[in-house]
């Protein structure tokens, strides 16, 4: 066998090997990039997201669905964090307000906001005026709370009105993770039955995960046949429906300022320490 033939063979094997290595590297890079969806949020700058669907849930509540840059993009919001939304009030002045999406990063290509629009709310005006095809300026993630699976044995939660959205986000992330055994005990307060946000989804959680999730509704003005709580959330309700103070539990709260203040007083009186408490 002559030397020239052997040299040509070596070169062919070398080139073939290099091509194979390159193909494997490209394939691995593609797999890695396809496993790591593109994050859409920017913590420093507002980015515009297109409204693709608006579903009216009640006279003053709507679900807004916004499109992400690609069908496989994720918002990139850690569990327990929120986004800042920018809009214009009825006077045309800029307003920025925090909101928590009801979707998670397992929902690719879009994110959803369930918004309660108050008559005098400055950002409520912006959402009331939004139509499909309009864009919303969003920045994030924001917030001091970041959930890690298994960080506590159980959560107690007290929510009022639209304060349900961060609780819903954390609860959904826990329940949809088969490896997360954290228990969730939620007290959700509203004025009337019609004011209850995400009730269908919350009742669905209670039915599907009865050993892991419980919910107790409280209404100021309940209908006639009502078997939930009545009035304001009391110390006794917390004692009955939330986990007792312990080093491996945490109570989260989010609601109107007067409710948050009352909850803080009740929780302190019941023996919960500051380490066991977090307010969104």
ROGU-195276 format. One record per residue: x, y, z of N, C-alpha, C in turn. Coordinates in pm, whole numbers, padded with zeros to 5 digits, always signed. Layout:
XYZXYZXYZ...
END
This chain:
+00086-00119+00000+00000+00000+00000+00090+00123+00000+00076+00216-00100+00172+00326-00106+00138+00434-00004+00240+00513+00024+00231+00616+00129+00128+00723+00094+00117+00757-00034+00025+00863-00078-00120+00824-00045-00150+00693-00069-00286+00643-00041-00316+00654+00109-00216+00617+00193-00234+00623+00338-00255+00766+00386-00177+00859+00329-00190+01000+00367-00329+01052+00331-00377+01016+00209-00512+01059+00167-00618+01003+00261-00597+00876+00301-00691+00811+00391-00694+00883+00526-00576+00918+00576-00566+00992+00704-00641+01124+00697-00621+01196+00585-00687+01326+00567-00839+01307+00563-00884+01204+00488-01029+01179+00478-01088+01146+00615-01016+01061+00690-01065+01023+00825-01069+01145+00916-00966+01229+00904-00956+01349+00988-01071+01445+00957-01095+01469+00827-01204+01558+00785-01338+01500+00827-01355+01369+00802-01480+01301+00840-01506+01312+00989-01401+01292+01068-01413+01302+01214-01450+01442+01256-01385+01541+01194-01414+01681+01228-01558+01718+01197-01606+01669+01079-01746+01695+01040-01842+01631+01141-01810+01507+01182-01895+01436+01279-01899+01511+01411-01781+01555+01459-01773+01630+01586-01853+01759+01575-01837+01827+01458-01910+01953+01436-02061+01928+01437-02104+01822+01372-02248+01788+01366-02301+01762+01505-02224+01688+01586-02267+01658+01724-02275+01788+01804-02175+01874+01787-02172+02001+01861-02291+02090+01823-02319+02097+01692-02432+02177+01644-02564+02120+01698-02573+01986+01691-02693+01920+01743-02713+01946+01891-02603+01936+01967-02610+01960+02112-02648+02104+02141-02589+02196+02064-02620+02339+02082-02766+02365+02052-02818+02299+01946-02959+02316+01910-03049+02262+02021-03011+02142+02069-03092+02081+02176-03092+02168+02300-02974+02220+02333-02961+02305+02451-03044+02431+02435-03034+02493+02315-03109+02617+02291-03258+02590+02288-03297+02471+02237-03439+02440+02230-03494+02407+02369-03403+02361+02458-03446+02332+02595-03450+02459+02679-03378+02560+02638-03374+02685+02712-03453+02789+02634-03586+02799+02659-03667+02894+02582-03620+03038+02606-03646+03120+02508-03602+03259+02515-03688+03336+02616-03619+03401+02710-03687+03481+02813-03725+03617+02753-03848+03660+02776-03900+03781+02711-03883+03907+02795-03878+03891+02928-03872+04009+03015-03733+04073+03016-03731+04203+03040-03608+04278+03059-03623+04353+03192-03533+04329+03289-03547+04395+03419-03519+04545+03416-03450+04592+03312-03411+04733+03306-03498+04818+03215-03553+04756+03112-03626+04833+03011-03767+04778+02988-03860+04869+02963-03995+04828+02927-03996+04769+02786-04067+04658+02771-04084+04596+02640-04233+04588+02610-04267+04597+02481-04408+04601+02439-04458+04462+02401-04575+04426+02455-04635+04297+02424-04777+04319+02371-04809+04248+02263-04936+04268+02193-05051+04192+02260-05163+04262+02279-05284+04200+02331-05351+04121+02219-05365+03988+02240-05424+03904+02135-05563+03853+02171-05598+03862+02300-05732+03817+02341-05774+03891+02468-05900+03929+02473-05956+03993+02591-06088+03925+02623-06097+03865+02742-06217+03792+02782-06278+03858+02905-06399+03911+02891-06467+03976+03003-06521+03867+03096-06476+03868+03224-06517+03766+03320-06635+03813+03405-06643+03944+03428-06757+04003+03499-06766+04149+03457-06853+04225+03522-06870+04364+03479-06742+04447+03494-06653+04409+03587-06531+04489+03606-06402+04405+03608-06411+04281+03561-06293+04194+03558-06277+04135+03418-06155+04137+03367-06127+04078+03236-05994+04004+03240-05984+03902+03153-05858+03830+03137-05794+03875+03007-05672+03927+03017-05598+03978+02902-05487+03879+02866-05484+03836+02739-05380+03744+02693-05286+03820+02599-05158+03819+02634-05056+03890+02556-04962+03791+02489-04924+03825+02367-04838+03739+02286-04692+03766+02320-04613+03658+02329-04469+03670+02347-04402+03667+02208-04274+03706+02200-04210+03721+02067-04217+03600+01976-04206+03478+02033-04217+03357+01949-04308+03258+02020-04357+03157+01947-04446+03057+02009-04380+02976+02120-04245+02975+02124-04175+02899+02229-04113+02989+02335-04133+03120+02324-04080+03213+02424-04152+03196+02557-04081+03226+02667-04144+03231+02799-04130+03373+02852-04216+03407+02947-04206+03541+03005-04077+03555+03085-04041+03450+03160-03917+03453+03239-03939+03515+03376-04050+03477+03439-04085+03533+03569-04071+03427+03678-03977+03445+03772-03965+03347+03881-04093+03342+03965-04123+03225+04021-04244+03207+04101-04242+03302+04220-04352+03374+04238-04363+03468+04350-04322+03609+04316-04279+03632+04191-04240+03767+04150-04349+03828+04061-04336+03957+04033-04439+04026+03954-04374+04111+03846-04458+04174+03764-04410+04262+03658-04464+04403+03681-04395+04501+03624-04444+04640+03625-04508+04668+03490-04631+04721+03493-04702+04755+03369-04717+04907+03360-04695+04961+03241-04700+05107+03222-04818+05142+03131-04890+05246+03169-05003+05289+03087-05034+05436+03108-05153+05478+03061-05196+05617+03075-05329+05621+03152-05339+05717+03246-05465+05731+03318-05563+05817+03238-05679+05848+03295-05783+05921+03221-05741+06062+03184-05636+06114+03253-05584+06247+03222-05469+06242+03121-05435+06120+03077-05326+06105+02981-05189+06103+03046-05186+06094+03179-05058+06091+03251-05010+05947+03267-04877+05932+03265-04817+05798+03275-04838+05740+03414-04869+05612+03418-04885+05541+03546-04820+05404+03534-04755+05360+03641-04688+05229+03645-04740+05153+03766-04783+05029+03746-04839+04950+03856-04795+04805+03845-04769+04738+03962-04730+04598+03958-04849+04504+03941-04830+04396+03865-04932+04292+03849-04862+04157+03847-04934+04054+03889-04882+03917+03885-04960+03838+03781-04893+03785+03678-04964+03702+03579-05020+03576+03644-05126+03522+03585-05181+03394+03632-05119+03277+03558-05037+03306+03457-04966+03202+03383-04827+03180+03444-04767+03066+03411-04632+03033+03455-04543+03019+03332-04414+02992+03353-04325+02973+03238-04349+02839+03168-04435+02755+03224-04475+02633+03151-04577+02667+03043-04631+02790+03049-04722+02839+02943-04637+02917+02842-04602+02854+02732-04512+02919+02636-04590+03002+02534-04524+03105+02482-04580+03183+02373-04675+03294+02414-04716+03297+02542-04811+03400+02585-04806+03416+02738-04864+03523+02788-04890+03535+02932-05025+03601+02952-05085+03577+03070-05219+03628+03097-05222+03711+03225-05302+03815+03223-05328+03897+03341-05478+03899+03365-05520+03868+03487-05661+03884+03526-05668+04015+03602-05739+04113+03545-05739+04250+03598-05878+04290+03646-05882+04340+03771-06004+04399+03822-05993+04549+03800-06089+04605+03726-06082+04747+03688-06174+04831+03778-06110+04910+03863-06183+04994+03959-06223+05126+03892-06339+05182+03930-06388+05305+03866-06287+05420+03870-06218+05437+03985-06122+05547+03998-05977+05504+03977-05956+05378+03944-05818+05328+03929-05748+05388+03808-05629+05440+03830-05556+05506+03720-05513+05403+03614-05454+05290+03660-05412+05188+03564-05535+05110+03515-05641+05105+03597-05766+05040+03555-05818+05106+03428-05805+05239+03421-05851+05313+03302-05779+05262+03178-05646+05242+03191-05566+05197+03077-05616+05060+03028-05639+04968+03122-05685+04834+03083-05827+04837+03027-05911+04925+03083-06049+04937+03032-06049+04978+02885-05951+05064+02848-05944+05116+02711-05873+05022+02614-05802+04921+02667-05723+04833+02579-05811+04746+02490-05771+04736+02365-05840+04651+02267-05740+04554+02204-05790+04444+02150-05703+04346+02082-05623+04418+01974-05493+04393+01973-05403+04460+01878-05322+04570+01944-05368+04619+02060-05292+04721+02135-05172+04655+02203-05076+04739+02245-04955+04689+02311-04947+04738+02455-04894+04653+02542-04873+04688+02683-04723+04690+02711-04677+04798+02776-04535+04809+02814-04513+04740+02949-04418+04647+02951-04395+04563+03069-04246+04557+03100-04213+04558+03230-04073+04545+03275-04070+04448+03393-03961+04374+03407-03952+04283+03522-03840+04180+03501-03828+04085+03592-03912+04060+03709-03884+04157+03823-03984+04169+03913-03974+04254+04032-04018+04172+04153-03975+04215+04270-04025+04153+04393-03917+04091+04478-03947+04081+04608-03851+04027+04706-03872+03878+04731-03989+03825+04690-04021+03685+04718-03987+03599+04597-03915+03491+04623-03885+03397+04514-03901+03256+04568-03996+03183+04513-04028+03051+04567-03935+02941+04516-03890+02857+04608-03815+02736+04574-03894+02616+04625-03917+02514+04542-03994+02398+04587-03940+02339+04718-04031+02313+04810-03993+02250+04936-03930+02343+05038-03936+02475+05016-03871+02566+05111-03945+02570+05245-04075+02535+05243-04151+02523+05368-04237+02397+05361-04284+02353+05478-04375+02238+05482-04514+02277+05435-04553+02400+05473-04688+02445+05438-04693+02597+05432-04780+02647+05345-04810+02790+05339-04950+02815+05393-04964+02920+05473-05093+02980+05498-05099+03101+05408-05216+03135+05357-05229+03252+05268-05356+03327+05303-05346+03460+05313-05465+03543+05327-05464+03642+05210-05572+03639+05132-05580+03726+05014-05712+03799+05014-05709+03922+04963-05830+04001+04948-05841+04054+04807-05958+04036+04742-05980+04092+04608-05878+04046+04508-05818+04142+04435-05720+04106+04331-05586+04064+04390-05574+04068+04524-05454+04016+04591-05441+03865+04578-05539+03803+04513-05534+03658+04490-05428+03621+04387-05390+03712+04297-05306+03670+04182-05168+03617+04223-05093+03680+04317-04965+03617+04354-04985+03483+04424-05094+03472+04502-05124+03345+04571-05155+03235+04469-05231+03272+04367-05267+03177+04261-05142+03129+04190-05051+03222+04161-04928+03188+04089-04844+03088+04168-04824+03115+04298-04744+03026+04383-04814+02890+04399-04946+02895+04425-05023+02771+04443-05018+02683+04320-05038+02744+04205-05038+02667+04080-04902+02601+04056-04794+02676+04082-04659+02621+04063-04635+02501+04154-04683+02509+04278-04667+02398+04374-04747+02276+04328-04874+02297+04298-04963+02184+04268-04930+02116+04136-04877+02192+04040-04845+02133+03910-04707+02067+03906-04634+02076+04018-04504+02010+04028-04522+01882+04110-04519+01764+04044-04544+01638+04117-04443+01610+04228-04326+01674+04222-04224+01652+04324-04236+01747+04443-04328+01843+04434-04345+01941+04540-04463+01900+04628-04436+01868+04752-04541+01819+04844-04589+01928+04940-04548+02053+04917-04588+02164+05005-04741+02175+05011-04793+02193+05132-04938+02211+05149-04972+02360+05146-05090+02392+05094-05134+02532+05082-05272+02547+05146-05284+02641+05239-05412+02670+05307-05445+02817+05281-05546+02841+05198-05577+02976+05152-05709+03027+05209-05705+03149+05263-05826+03222+05303-05841+03337+05204-05955+03343+05136-05974+03442+05030-06099+03525+05059-06078+03655+05081-06186+03745+05122-06229+03838+05009-06360+03860+04998-06417+03953+04902-06543+04017+04960-06595+04118+04890-06718+04183+04936-06838+04096+04900-06854+04065+04771-06967+03982+04727-06918+03858+04654-07009+03765+04630-06977+03640+04559-06924+03671+04419-06982+03772+04354-06941+03809+04217-06799+03862+04212-06747+03907+04326-06611+03964+04330-06502+03858+04333-06539+03733+04356-06437+03627+04370-06370+03603+04235-06240+03627+04229-06162+03605+04106-06111+03461+04101-06103+03405+03981-06042+03274+03956-06109+03162+04036-06238+03179+04067-06305+03081+04154-06308+02942+04091-06336+02936+03963-06342+02806+03894-06209+02732+03904-06100+02806+03882-05966+02746+03888-05932+02703+04031-05964+02787+04129-05934+02756+04269-06014+02635+04317-06142+02630+04281-06225+02515+04318-06173+02388+04249-06120+02406+04127-06060+02293+04054-05939+02238+04128-05856+02327+04180-05739+02285+04260-05785+02205+04383-05888+02258+04453-05936+02194+04576-05991+02054+04547-06055+02039+04430-06111+01909+04392-06002+01811+04348-05903+01863+04276-05798+01776+04219-05689+01741+04320-05661+01835+04412-05552+01814+04510-05605+01831+04653-05704+01751+04695-05767+01773+04826-05672+01756+04945-05567+01676+04929-05473+01654+05040-05366+01762+05047-05361+01847+04944-05253+01945+04938-05302+02090+04940-05428+02110+04901-05479+02247+04889-05619+02260+04950-05635+02359+05039-05768+02390+05093-05793+02539+05076-05920+02574+05054-05956+02716+05040-06080+02746+05123-06076+02862+05189-06188+02908+05270-06225+03048+05223-06344+03060+05166-06390+03190+05115-06459+03269+05227-06434+03399+05229-06497+03488+05326-06561+03604+05249-06689+03632+05277-06760+03741+05208-06820+03840+05307-06807+03968+05275-06871+04074+05353-07023+04069+05338-07065+04050+05213-07209+04047+05182-07241+03915+05113-07255+03807+05192-07276+03676+05130-07418+03657+05078-07435+03568+04981-07571+03535+04935-07644+03455+05044-07770+03430+05026-07850+03364+05130-07797+03226+05167-07777+03142+05068-07726+03007+05099-07573+03008+05087-07506+03043+05195-07360+03058+05194-07302+02981+05311-07207+02892+05284-07148+02814+05394-07003+02851+05422-06958+02963+05363-06822+03011+05391-06821+03110+05506-06712+03184+05519-06699+03284+05624-06778+03410+05593-06816+03482+05697-06894+03604+05681-06824+03718+05756-06823+03837+05693-06762+03955+05755-06617+03970+05711-06531+04010+05806-06388+04025+05778-06313+03900+05826-06193+03878+05773-06112+03764+05817-06072+03787+05962-06108+03693+06048-06083+03708+06191-05963+03625+06236-05922+03651+06359-05813+03576+06421-05851+03427+06429-05977+03402+06462-06026+03264+06474-06023+03191+06340-06055+03264+06231-06050+03203+06097-05907+03162+06062-05812+03248+06094-05671+03218+06067-05628+03095+06147-05668+03093+06273-05633+02981+06362-05689+02848+06310-05810+02854+06254-05877+02733+06204-05825+02689+06068-05798+02785+05980-05773+02750+05839-05628+02767+05793-05539+02816+05879-05397+02827+05843-05312+02736+05931-05195+02695+05882-05108+02611+05967-05062+02689+06090-05049+02620+06201-05006+02684+06327-04862+02734+06314-04824+02834+06394-04687+02885+06388-04584+02774+06407-04484+02772+06319-04375+02674+06325-04262+02725+06238-04143+02672+06260-04025+02719+06185-04030+02679+06039-04110+02576+06005-04113+02527+05866-04243+02564+05793-04311+02671+05840-04429+02721+05768-04408+02870+05738-04489+02923+05647-04488+03066+05617-04629+03110+05581-04666+03230+05627-04797+03285+05592-04776+03404+05499-04834+03397+05380-04825+03503+05280-04953+03584+05284-04943+03715+05265-05065+03796+05259-05058+03900+05149-05173+03924+05087-05182+04025+04982-05327+04069+04972-05349+04197+04992-05485+04250+04985-05481+04401+04999-05597+04465+05015-05600+04609+05036-05525+04645+05165-05465+04765+05173-05387+04802+05292-05458+04779+05426-05588+04815+05442-05653+04791+05572-05656+04642+05610-05677+04557+05509-05679+04413+05536-05540+04363+05576-05437+04406+05501-05300+04363+05533-05262+04403+05675-05304+04523+05715-05273+04573+05850-05344+04488+05956-05471+04458+05932-05548+04375+06026-05488+04235+06034-05447+04178+05919-05390+04043+05918-05259+04040+05997-05177+04143+05979-05048+04150+06050-05072+04147+06201-05174+04222+06249-05205+04226+06392-05255+04089+06441-05345+04028+06364-05397+03895+06401-05285+03792+06408-05200+03791+06308-05092+03692+06300-04992+03707+06414-04961+03833+06446-04869+03858+06558-04931+03810+06689-05061+03838+06707-05131+03796+06829-05136+03644+06841-05136+03575+06728-05142+03428+06728-05005+03363+06745-04899+03445+06750-04766+03392+06778-04678+03367+06657-04719+03418+06539-04634+03405+06420-04522+03509+06430-04399+03467+06403-04285+03560+06407-04266+03624+06269-04185+03729+06263-04164+03801+06136-04103+03710+06030-04022+03610+06073-03961+03516+05977-04066+03428+05910-04180+03411+05974-04285+03324+05920-04382+03400+05830-04362+03532+05815-04460+03615+05745-04400+03683+05623-04481+03699+05519-04439+03777+05402-04561+03847+05342-04543+03976+05315-04650+04052+05250-04610+04093+05109-04693+04057+05012-04666+04098+04873-04695+04247+04855
END
